[in-house]
Amino acid sequence: MAKYPEKASKKVEKAMHERNEGTLKTSAGKKVTSLKQAIAIGLSEARAEGAKVPKKKNS
């Protein structure tokens, strides 16, 4: 697994906690149930705050 900076790790941890509580929502307002989606949301929030996180891969 990739090693991310402390700021990014905290954001992902927060997103995972919200997902487990059932309060994490997508931008469309739907409840997040996917583990991968919760991680992506956390990394995206970290990027928005200026953390050094690699760009997401486009497939």
N, CA, C and O atoms as a Maestro MAE file, in Angstrom:
{
 s_m_m2io_version
 :::
 2.0.0
}

f_m_ct {
 s_m_title
 :::
 protein
 m_atom[236] {
  # First column is atom index #
  i_m_mmod_type
  r_m_x_coord
  r_m_y_coord
  r_m_z_coord
  i_m_residue_number
  s_m_chain_name
  s_m_pdb_residue_name
  s_m_pdb_atom_name
  i_m_atomic_number
  :::
  1 25 0.842 -1.179 0.000 1 A "MET " " N  " 7
  2 3 0.000 0.000 0.000 1 A "MET " " CA " 6
  3 2 0.886 1.241 0.000 1 A "MET " " C  " 6
  4 15 1.984 1.245 0.557 1 A "MET " " O  " 8
  5 25 0.382 2.288 -0.636 2 A "ALA " " N  " 7
  6 3 1.142 3.529 -0.742 2 A "ALA " " CA " 6
  7 2 1.247 4.223 0.608 2 A "ALA " " C  " 6
  8 15 0.342 4.144 1.439 2 A "ALA " " O  " 8
  9 25 2.372 4.907 0.807 3 A "LYS " " N  " 7
  10 3 2.600 5.665 2.043 3 A "LYS " " CA " 6
  11 2 2.319 7.130 1.740 3 A "LYS " " C  " 6
  12 15 2.964 7.726 0.878 3 A "LYS " " O  " 8
  13 25 1.362 7.706 2.447 4 A "TYR " " N  " 7
  14 3 0.975 9.095 2.225 4 A "TYR " " CA " 6
  15 2 1.403 9.955 3.400 4 A "TYR " " C  " 6
  16 15 1.646 9.448 4.495 4 A "TYR " " O  " 8
  17 25 1.495 11.275 3.166 5 A "PRO " " N  " 7
  18 3 1.864 12.188 4.256 5 A "PRO " " CA " 6
  19 2 0.840 12.154 5.396 5 A "PRO " " C  " 6
  20 15 -0.281 11.673 5.230 5 A "PRO " " O  " 8
  21 25 1.247 12.670 6.542 6 A "GLU " " N  " 7
  22 3 0.409 12.664 7.750 6 A "GLU " " CA " 6
  23 2 -0.940 13.348 7.517 6 A "GLU " " C  " 6
  24 15 -1.974 12.849 7.961 6 A "GLU " " O  " 8
  25 25 -0.931 14.475 6.831 7 A "LYS " " N  " 7
  26 3 -2.164 15.232 6.576 7 A "LYS " " CA " 6
  27 2 -3.158 14.400 5.771 7 A "LYS " " C  " 6
  28 15 -4.352 14.389 6.068 7 A "LYS " " O  " 8
  29 25 -2.658 13.704 4.747 8 A "ALA " " N  " 7
  30 3 -3.517 12.872 3.911 8 A "ALA " " CA " 6
  31 2 -4.037 11.679 4.704 8 A "ALA " " C  " 6
  32 15 -5.195 11.289 4.559 8 A "ALA " " O  " 8
  33 25 -3.184 11.105 5.537 9 A "SER " " N  " 7
  34 3 -3.591 9.950 6.339 9 A "SER " " CA " 6
  35 2 -4.712 10.317 7.298 9 A "SER " " C  " 6
  36 15 -5.635 9.530 7.509 9 A "SER " " O  " 8
  37 25 -4.634 11.512 7.881 10 A "LYS " " N  " 7
  38 3 -5.676 11.962 8.805 10 A "LYS " " CA " 6
  39 2 -7.001 12.154 8.087 10 A "LYS " " C  " 6
  40 15 -8.056 11.818 8.625 10 A "LYS " " O  " 8
  41 25 -6.952 12.695 6.867 11 A "LYS " " N  " 7
  42 3 -8.174 12.911 6.089 11 A "LYS " " CA " 6
  43 2 -8.830 11.581 5.726 11 A "LYS " " C  " 6
  44 15 -10.050 11.443 5.803 11 A "LYS " " O  " 8
  45 25 -8.015 10.604 5.329 12 A "VAL " " N  " 7
  46 3 -8.548 9.290 4.978 12 A "VAL " " CA " 6
  47 2 -9.132 8.624 6.220 12 A "VAL " " C  " 6
  48 15 -10.196 8.008 6.160 12 A "VAL " " O  " 8
  49 25 -8.435 8.751 7.336 13 A "GLU " " N  " 7
  50 3 -8.923 8.171 8.594 13 A "GLU " " CA " 6
  51 2 -10.277 8.778 8.974 13 A "GLU " " C  " 6
  52 15 -11.179 8.066 9.416 13 A "GLU " " O  " 8
  53 25 -10.413 10.094 8.800 14 A "LYS " " N  " 7
  54 3 -11.667 10.781 9.115 14 A "LYS " " CA " 6
  55 2 -12.790 10.304 8.188 14 A "LYS " " C  " 6
  56 15 -13.911 10.069 8.639 14 A "LYS " " O  " 8
  57 25 -12.488 10.161 6.897 15 A "ALA " " N  " 7
  58 3 -13.480 9.703 5.925 15 A "ALA " " CA " 6
  59 2 -13.918 8.273 6.237 15 A "ALA " " C  " 6
  60 15 -15.098 7.943 6.113 15 A "ALA " " O  " 8
  61 25 -12.968 7.421 6.643 16 A "MET " " N  " 7
  62 3 -13.313 6.039 6.983 16 A "MET " " CA " 6
  63 2 -14.203 5.997 8.223 16 A "MET " " C  " 6
  64 15 -15.140 5.201 8.294 16 A "MET " " O  " 8
  65 25 -13.910 6.845 9.185 17 A "HIS " " N  " 7
  66 3 -14.721 6.904 10.406 17 A "HIS " " CA " 6
  67 2 -16.149 7.340 10.062 17 A "HIS " " C  " 6
  68 15 -17.114 6.763 10.564 17 A "HIS " " O  " 8
  69 25 -16.281 8.349 9.214 18 A "GLU " " N  " 7
  70 3 -17.608 8.811 8.802 18 A "GLU " " CA " 6
  71 2 -18.349 7.728 8.023 18 A "GLU " " C  " 6
  72 15 -19.561 7.572 8.174 18 A "GLU " " O  " 8
  73 25 -17.619 6.975 7.187 19 A "ARG " " N  " 7
  74 3 -18.247 5.890 6.432 19 A "ARG " " CA " 6
  75 2 -18.795 4.830 7.372 19 A "ARG " " C  " 6
  76 15 -19.905 4.336 7.179 19 A "ARG " " O  " 8
  77 25 -18.010 4.478 8.397 20 A "ASN " " N  " 7
  78 3 -18.447 3.452 9.347 20 A "ASN " " CA " 6
  79 2 -19.660 3.911 10.146 20 A "ASN " " C  " 6
  80 15 -20.503 3.097 10.522 20 A "ASN " " O  " 8
  81 25 -19.750 5.228 10.408 21 A "GLU " " N  " 7
  82 3 -20.907 5.767 11.120 21 A "GLU " " CA " 6
  83 2 -22.116 5.913 10.201 21 A "GLU " " C  " 6
  84 15 -23.250 5.999 10.672 21 A "GLU " " O  " 8
  85 25 -21.874 5.942 8.890 22 A "GLY " " N  " 7
  86 3 -22.954 6.108 7.930 22 A "GLY " " CA " 6
  87 2 -23.271 7.558 7.616 22 A "GLY " " C  " 6
  88 15 -24.348 7.859 7.101 22 A "GLY " " O  " 8
  89 25 -22.340 8.469 7.922 23 A "THR " " N  " 7
  90 3 -22.587 9.886 7.681 23 A "THR " " CA " 6
  91 2 -21.819 10.436 6.494 23 A "THR " " C  " 6
  92 15 -22.000 11.601 6.141 23 A "THR " " O  " 8
  93 25 -20.962 9.632 5.864 24 A "LEU " " N  " 7
  94 3 -20.185 10.104 4.721 24 A "LEU " " CA " 6
  95 2 -21.070 10.095 3.479 24 A "LEU " " C  " 6
  96 15 -21.706 9.092 3.157 24 A "LEU " " O  " 8
  97 25 -21.097 11.235 2.790 25 A "LYS " " N  " 7
  98 3 -21.939 11.379 1.601 25 A "LYS " " CA " 6
  99 2 -21.080 11.739 0.395 25 A "LYS " " C  " 6
  100 15 -20.004 12.321 0.531 25 A "LYS " " O  " 8
  101 25 -21.576 11.384 -0.787 26 A "THR " " N  " 7
  102 3 -20.923 11.773 -2.026 26 A "THR " " CA " 6
  103 2 -21.329 13.205 -2.350 26 A "THR " " C  " 6
  104 15 -22.148 13.798 -1.648 26 A "THR " " O  " 8
  105 25 -20.762 13.750 -3.403 27 A "SER " " N  " 7
  106 3 -21.136 15.107 -3.798 27 A "SER " " CA " 6
  107 2 -22.585 15.163 -4.261 27 A "SER " " C  " 6
  108 15 -23.205 16.226 -4.223 27 A "SER " " O  " 8
  109 25 -23.131 14.031 -4.696 28 A "ALA " " N  " 7
  110 3 -24.525 13.973 -5.121 28 A "ALA " " CA " 6
  111 2 -25.474 13.774 -3.935 28 A "ALA " " C  " 6
  112 15 -26.693 13.823 -4.094 28 A "ALA " " O  " 8
  113 25 -24.904 13.548 -2.743 29 A "GLY " " N  " 7
  114 3 -25.727 13.407 -1.546 29 A "GLY " " CA " 6
  115 2 -26.084 11.983 -1.174 29 A "GLY " " C  " 6
  116 15 -26.846 11.758 -0.233 29 A "GLY " " O  " 8
  117 25 -25.533 11.006 -1.911 30 A "LYS " " N  " 7
  118 3 -25.826 9.600 -1.599 30 A "LYS " " CA " 6
  119 2 -24.856 9.088 -0.544 30 A "LYS " " C  " 6
  120 15 -23.729 9.573 -0.438 30 A "LYS " " O  " 8
  121 25 -25.293 8.114 0.230 31 A "LYS " " N  " 7
  122 3 -24.463 7.533 1.285 31 A "LYS " " CA " 6
  123 2 -23.347 6.682 0.682 31 A "LYS " " C  " 6
  124 15 -23.575 5.919 -0.257 31 A "LYS " " O  " 8
  125 25 -22.146 6.818 1.225 32 A "VAL " " N  " 7
  126 3 -20.985 6.056 0.750 32 A "VAL " " CA " 6
  127 2 -20.925 4.736 1.507 32 A "VAL " " C  " 6
  128 15 -20.935 4.722 2.738 32 A "VAL " " O  " 8
  129 25 -20.863 3.626 0.773 33 A "THR " " N  " 7
  130 3 -20.730 2.315 1.400 33 A "THR " " CA " 6
  131 2 -19.435 1.627 0.982 33 A "THR " " C  " 6
  132 15 -18.988 0.689 1.642 33 A "THR " " O  " 8
  133 25 -18.837 2.088 -0.106 34 A "SER " " N  " 7
  134 3 -17.628 1.471 -0.642 34 A "SER " " CA " 6
  135 2 -16.374 1.930 0.096 34 A "SER " " C  " 6
  136 15 -16.193 3.122 0.348 34 A "SER " " O  " 8
  137 25 -15.520 0.988 0.436 35 A "LEU " " N  " 7
  138 3 -14.248 1.275 1.089 35 A "LEU " " CA " 6
  139 2 -13.356 2.120 0.181 35 A "LEU " " C  " 6
  140 15 -12.756 3.097 0.629 35 A "LEU " " O  " 8
  141 25 -13.271 1.742 -1.093 36 A "LYS " " N  " 7
  142 3 -12.422 2.459 -2.045 36 A "LYS " " CA " 6
  143 2 -12.906 3.894 -2.249 36 A "LYS " " C  " 6
  144 15 -12.101 4.816 -2.383 36 A "LYS " " O  " 8
  145 25 -14.230 4.073 -2.272 37 A "GLN " " N  " 7
  146 3 -14.773 5.415 -2.470 37 A "GLN " " CA " 6
  147 2 -14.462 6.310 -1.269 37 A "GLN " " C  " 6
  148 15 -14.181 7.497 -1.435 37 A "GLN " " O  " 8
  149 25 -14.512 5.747 -0.068 38 A "ALA " " N  " 7
  150 3 -14.199 6.515 1.139 38 A "ALA " " CA " 6
  151 2 -12.731 6.953 1.125 38 A "ALA " " C  " 6
  152 15 -12.421 8.085 1.496 38 A "ALA " " O  " 8
  153 25 -11.835 6.070 0.703 39 A "ILE " " N  " 7
  154 3 -10.418 6.420 0.604 39 A "ILE " " CA " 6
  155 2 -10.218 7.514 -0.436 39 A "ILE " " C  " 6
  156 15 -9.455 8.454 -0.211 39 A "ILE " " O  " 8
  157 25 -10.897 7.398 -1.569 40 A "ALA " " N  " 7
  158 3 -10.781 8.403 -2.629 40 A "ALA " " CA " 6
  159 2 -11.269 9.768 -2.158 40 A "ALA " " C  " 6
  160 15 -10.671 10.788 -2.500 40 A "ALA " " O  " 8
  161 25 -12.335 9.799 -1.387 41 A "ILE " " N  " 7
  162 3 -12.857 11.061 -0.862 41 A "ILE " " CA " 6
  163 2 -11.846 11.682 0.092 41 A "ILE " " C  " 6
  164 15 -11.603 12.888 0.036 41 A "ILE " " O  " 8
  165 25 -11.257 10.874 0.964 42 A "GLY " " N  " 7
  166 3 -10.254 11.370 1.901 42 A "GLY " " CA " 6
  167 2 -9.039 11.943 1.206 42 A "GLY " " C  " 6
  168 15 -8.543 12.999 1.596 42 A "GLY " " O  " 8
  169 25 -8.550 11.258 0.175 43 A "LEU " " N  " 7
  170 3 -7.385 11.738 -0.570 43 A "LEU " " CA " 6
  171 2 -7.722 13.004 -1.352 43 A "LEU " " C  " 6
  172 15 -6.891 13.905 -1.470 43 A "LEU " " O  " 8
  173 25 -8.927 13.069 -1.880 44 A "SER " " N  " 7
  174 3 -9.362 14.249 -2.614 44 A "SER " " CA " 6
  175 2 -9.425 15.472 -1.703 44 A "SER " " C  " 6
  176 15 -9.006 16.563 -2.089 44 A "SER " " O  " 8
  177 25 -9.945 15.287 -0.502 45 A "GLU " " N  " 7
  178 3 -10.003 16.388 0.473 45 A "GLU " " CA " 6
  179 2 -8.595 16.834 0.866 45 A "GLU " " C  " 6
  180 15 -8.339 18.026 1.033 45 A "GLU " " O  " 8
  181 25 -7.689 15.876 1.013 46 A "ALA " " N  " 7
  182 3 -6.309 16.206 1.365 46 A "ALA " " CA " 6
  183 2 -5.649 17.005 0.247 46 A "ALA " " C  " 6
  184 15 -4.922 17.963 0.510 46 A "ALA " " O  " 8
  185 25 -5.905 16.610 -1.011 47 A "ARG " " N  " 7
  186 3 -5.365 17.342 -2.154 47 A "ARG " " CA " 6
  187 2 -5.871 18.779 -2.160 47 A "ARG " " C  " 6
  188 15 -5.115 19.711 -2.434 47 A "ARG " " O  " 8
  189 25 -7.156 18.952 -1.855 48 A "ALA " " N  " 7
  190 3 -7.764 20.287 -1.860 48 A "ALA " " CA " 6
  191 2 -7.134 21.188 -0.797 48 A "ALA " " C  " 6
  192 15 -7.098 22.407 -0.962 48 A "ALA " " O  " 8
  193 25 -6.641 20.599 0.286 49 A "GLU " " N  " 7
  194 3 -6.000 21.371 1.349 49 A "GLU " " CA " 6
  195 2 -4.505 21.552 1.135 49 A "GLU " " C  " 6
  196 15 -3.826 22.171 1.954 49 A "GLU " " O  " 8
  197 25 -3.991 21.013 0.033 50 A "GLY " " N  " 7
  198 3 -2.594 21.249 -0.309 50 A "GLY " " CA " 6
  199 2 -1.621 20.163 0.105 50 A "GLY " " C  " 6
  200 15 -0.410 20.367 0.016 50 A "GLY " " O  " 8
  201 25 -2.111 19.012 0.557 51 A "ALA " " N  " 7
  202 3 -1.211 17.913 0.921 51 A "ALA " " CA " 6
  203 2 -0.583 17.327 -0.343 51 A "ALA " " C  " 6
  204 15 -1.203 17.312 -1.406 51 A "ALA " " O  " 8
  205 25 0.647 16.848 -0.214 52 A "LYS " " N  " 7
  206 3 1.320 16.260 -1.365 52 A "LYS " " CA " 6
  207 2 0.860 14.820 -1.534 52 A "LYS " " C  " 6
  208 15 1.388 13.903 -0.906 52 A "LYS " " O  " 8
  209 25 -0.130 14.644 -2.390 53 A "VAL " " N  " 7
  210 3 -0.702 13.330 -2.670 53 A "VAL " " CA " 6
  211 2 -0.592 13.132 -4.185 53 A "VAL " " C  " 6
  212 15 -0.917 14.048 -4.941 53 A "VAL " " O  " 8
  213 25 -0.143 11.962 -4.646 54 A "PRO " " N  " 7
  214 3 -0.039 11.736 -6.087 54 A "PRO " " CA " 6
  215 2 -1.397 11.928 -6.776 54 A "PRO " " C  " 6
  216 15 -2.451 11.705 -6.179 54 A "PRO " " O  " 8
  217 25 -1.344 12.347 -8.045 55 A "LYS " " N  " 7
  218 3 -2.570 12.536 -8.806 55 A "LYS " " CA " 6
  219 2 -3.285 11.210 -8.974 55 A "LYS " " C  " 6
  220 15 -2.659 10.150 -8.985 55 A "LYS " " O  " 8
  221 25 -4.615 11.277 -9.105 56 A "LYS " " N  " 7
  222 3 -5.364 10.044 -9.307 56 A "LYS " " CA " 6
  223 2 -5.122 9.519 -10.713 56 A "LYS " " C  " 6
  224 15 -4.967 10.301 -11.651 56 A "LYS " " O  " 8
  225 25 -5.090 8.196 -10.863 57 A "LYS " " N  " 7
  226 3 -4.820 7.582 -12.154 57 A "LYS " " CA " 6
  227 2 -6.112 7.505 -12.960 57 A "LYS " " C  " 6
  228 15 -7.158 7.103 -12.450 57 A "LYS " " O  " 8
  229 25 -6.018 7.896 -14.218 58 A "ASN " " N  " 7
  230 3 -7.169 7.778 -15.116 58 A "ASN " " CA " 6
  231 2 -7.037 6.488 -15.895 58 A "ASN " " C  " 6
  232 15 -5.973 6.187 -16.437 58 A "ASN " " O  " 8
  233 25 -8.102 5.735 -15.952 59 A "SER " " N  " 7
  234 3 -8.030 4.477 -16.684 59 A "SER " " CA " 6
  235 2 -8.821 4.536 -17.968 59 A "SER " " C  " 6
  236 15 -8.867 3.555 -18.709 59 A "SER " " O  " 8
  :::
 }
 m_bond[235] {
  # First column is bond index #
  i_m_from
  i_m_to
  i_m_order
  :::
  1 1 2 1
  2 2 3 1
  3 3 4 2
  4 3 5 1
  5 5 6 1
  6 6 7 1
  7 7 8 2
  8 7 9 1
  9 9 10 1
  10 10 11 1
  11 11 12 2
  12 11 13 1
  13 13 14 1
  14 14 15 1
  15 15 16 2
  16 15 17 1
  17 17 18 1
  18 18 19 1
  19 19 20 2
  20 19 21 1
  21 21 22 1
  22 22 23 1
  23 23 24 2
  24 23 25 1
  25 25 26 1
  26 26 27 1
  27 27 28 2
  28 27 29 1
  29 29 30 1
  30 30 31 1
  31 31 32 2
  32 31 33 1
  33 33 34 1
  34 34 35 1
  35 35 36 2
  36 35 37 1
  37 37 38 1
  38 38 39 1
  39 39 40 2
  40 39 41 1
  41 41 42 1
  42 42 43 1
  43 43 44 2
  44 43 45 1
  45 45 46 1
  46 46 47 1
  47 47 48 2
  48 47 49 1
  49 49 50 1
  50 50 51 1
  51 51 52 2
  52 51 53 1
  53 53 54 1
  54 54 55 1
  55 55 56 2
  56 55 57 1
  57 57 58 1
  58 58 59 1
  59 59 60 2
  60 59 61 1
  61 61 62 1
  62 62 63 1
  63 63 64 2
  64 63 65 1
  65 65 66 1
  66 66 67 1
  67 67 68 2
  68 67 69 1
  69 69 70 1
  70 70 71 1
  71 71 72 2
  72 71 73 1
  73 73 74 1
  74 74 75 1
  75 75 76 2
  76 75 77 1
  77 77 78 1
  78 78 79 1
  79 79 80 2
  80 79 81 1
  81 81 82 1
  82 82 83 1
  83 83 84 2
  84 83 85 1
  85 85 86 1
  86 86 87 1
  87 87 88 2
  88 87 89 1
  89 89 90 1
  90 90 91 1
  91 91 92 2
  92 91 93 1
  93 93 94 1
  94 94 95 1
  95 95 96 2
  96 95 97 1
  97 97 98 1
  98 98 99 1
  99 99 100 2
  100 99 101 1
  101 101 102 1
  102 102 103 1
  103 103 104 2
  104 103 105 1
  105 105 106 1
  106 106 107 1
  107 107 108 2
  108 107 109 1
  109 109 110 1
  110 110 111 1
  111 111 112 2
  112 111 113 1
  113 113 114 1
  114 114 115 1
  115 115 116 2
  116 115 117 1
  117 117 118 1
  118 118 119 1
  119 119 120 2
  120 119 121 1
  121 121 122 1
  122 122 123 1
  123 123 124 2
  124 123 125 1
  125 125 126 1
  126 126 127 1
  127 127 128 2
  128 127 129 1
  129 129 130 1
  130 130 131 1
  131 131 132 2
  132 131 133 1
  133 133 134 1
  134 134 135 1
  135 135 136 2
  136 135 137 1
  137 137 138 1
  138 138 139 1
  139 139 140 2
  140 139 141 1
  141 141 142 1
  142 142 143 1
  143 143 144 2
  144 143 145 1
  145 145 146 1
  146 146 147 1
  147 147 148 2
  148 147 149 1
  149 149 150 1
  150 150 151 1
  151 151 152 2
  152 151 153 1
  153 153 154 1
  154 154 155 1
  155 155 156 2
  156 155 157 1
  157 157 158 1
  158 158 159 1
  159 159 160 2
  160 159 161 1
  161 161 162 1
  162 162 163 1
  163 163 164 2
  164 163 165 1
  165 165 166 1
  166 166 167 1
  167 167 168 2
  168 167 169 1
  169 169 170 1
  170 170 171 1
  171 171 172 2
  172 171 173 1
  173 173 174 1
  174 174 175 1
  175 175 176 2
  176 175 177 1
  177 177 178 1
  178 178 179 1
  179 179 180 2
  180 179 181 1
  181 181 182 1
  182 182 183 1
  183 183 184 2
  184 183 185 1
  185 185 186 1
  186 186 187 1
  187 187 188 2
  188 187 189 1
  189 189 190 1
  190 190 191 1
  191 191 192 2
  192 191 193 1
  193 193 194 1
  194 194 195 1
  195 195 196 2
  196 195 197 1
  197 197 198 1
  198 198 199 1
  199 199 200 2
  200 199 201 1
  201 201 202 1
  202 202 203 1
  203 203 204 2
  204 203 205 1
  205 205 206 1
  206 206 207 1
  207 207 208 2
  208 207 209 1
  209 209 210 1
  210 210 211 1
  211 211 212 2
  212 211 213 1
  213 213 214 1
  214 214 215 1
  215 215 216 2
  216 215 217 1
  217 217 218 1
  218 218 219 1
  219 219 220 2
  220 219 221 1
  221 221 222 1
  222 222 223 1
  223 223 224 2
  224 223 225 1
  225 225 226 1
  226 226 227 1
  227 227 228 2
  228 227 229 1
  229 229 230 1
  230 230 231 1
  231 231 232 2
  232 231 233 1
  233 233 234 1
  234 234 235 1
  235 235 236 2
  :::
 }
}
